[in-house]
């Protein structure tokens, strides 16, 4: 498929003061939660929650915190509240460390 990559090194991670911005493509109502492929620079996150009243956003925030090994308080939605394409801000990580943690998560079954 065009624009699809299997490596997390292709994820768009932008350094900002105190952390990073991470591009995400969210798939709500998935049968199983987890990390998917990279599509056009965005990490695909699958969550079981529906896209109603912020439930999918909250589930994505929780999944990202778990995958990156940080507390939920350090992950916030920066852009894309009503869109499948989102940008999350993660405090306390640099791009290299975030890429390393994402690569580790992608290798897990």
C-alpha positions as MATLAB code, in Angstrom:
seq = 'XXXXXXXXXXXXXXXXXXXXXXXXXXXXXXXXXXXXXXXXXXXXXXXXXXXXXXXXXXXXXXXXXXXXXXXXXXXXXXXXXXXXXXXXXXXXXXXXXXXXXXXXXXXXX';
ca = [
       0.000    0.000    0.000;
       1.158    3.486   -0.776;
       2.303    5.474    2.242;
       2.419    2.451    4.574;
       5.615    1.518    6.390;
       6.309   -1.243    8.842;
       9.109    0.574   10.664;
       8.534    2.981   13.511;
      11.557    4.997   12.428;
       9.245    6.579    9.848;
       6.951    8.050   12.528;
       6.908   11.855   12.574;
       8.287   12.842   15.990;
       8.821   16.570   16.488;
      10.960   17.868   19.354;
       9.413   20.670   21.423;
      10.619   22.273   24.671;
      10.182   19.664   27.408;
       9.084   16.790   25.185;
       7.873   15.696   21.763;
       4.887   15.856   19.438;
       3.877   12.488   17.980;
       1.665   12.083   14.891;
      -0.999    9.393   15.290;
      -3.691    7.892   13.054;
      -6.422    6.597   15.383;
      -8.640    3.601   14.581;
     -11.515    3.580   17.083;
     -13.805    0.573   17.588;
     -11.016   -1.852   16.740;
     -11.494   -5.468   17.748;
      -8.154   -5.384   19.578;
      -6.181   -2.445   20.957;
      -2.572   -1.996   19.934;
       0.021   -0.340   17.748;
      -0.262   -0.765   13.989;
       1.750    0.257   10.950;
       3.076    3.709   10.139;
       0.943    5.537    7.570;
       2.206    8.739    5.979;
       4.363    9.514    9.007;
       1.624    8.780   11.552;
       1.691    5.858   13.976;
      -1.515    3.846   13.730;
      -3.123    3.239   17.117;
      -6.049    0.839   17.426;
      -8.408    1.312   20.364;
     -11.600   -0.536   21.232;
     -13.400    2.583   22.454;
     -15.935    4.332   20.204;
     -15.317    7.867   18.949;
     -17.982    9.290   21.253;
     -17.517   12.013   23.887;
     -13.724   11.694   23.848;
     -13.664    7.992   24.757;
     -11.371    7.028   21.858;
      -9.049    9.964   22.606;
      -8.788    8.905   26.252;
      -8.091    5.303   25.233;
      -5.421    6.475   22.766;
      -3.795    8.604   25.462;
      -3.721    5.642   27.830;
      -2.315    3.297   25.154;
       0.398    5.783   24.178;
       1.411    6.232   27.816;
       1.670    2.460   28.220;
       3.644    1.964   24.980;
       6.054    4.815   25.746;
       6.454    3.858   29.400;
       5.328    7.198   30.815;
       2.468    8.222   33.076;
      -0.842    9.276   31.513;
      -0.330   12.735   33.017;
       2.641   13.245   30.657;
       0.568   12.527   27.520;
      -1.910   15.082   26.186;
      -3.845   15.611   22.980;
      -2.263   18.563   21.200;
      -4.298   18.606   17.973;
      -7.096   16.663   16.267;
      -9.807   16.337   18.914;
     -12.498   15.362   16.360;
     -10.238   13.838   13.689;
      -8.667   10.413   13.228;
      -5.376   12.181   12.525;
      -4.058   13.446   15.847;
      -0.951   14.929   17.394;
      -0.116   13.974   20.968;
       2.349   15.819   23.182;
       4.516   13.652   25.422;
       6.432   15.396   28.193;
       9.880   14.288   29.284;
      10.946   12.306   26.199;
      13.328   13.205   23.407;
      12.755   11.957   19.822;
      15.489    9.294   19.966;
      14.169    7.775   23.199;
      10.581    7.857   21.919;
      11.617    6.089   18.690;
      13.496    3.447   20.711;
      10.486    2.777   22.938;
       8.113    2.635   19.964;
      10.428    0.176   18.205;
      10.424   -2.008   21.314;
       6.621   -1.940   21.442;
       6.314   -2.787   17.746;
       8.400   -5.958   18.238;
       6.096   -7.313   20.946;
       3.391   -9.743   19.700;
];
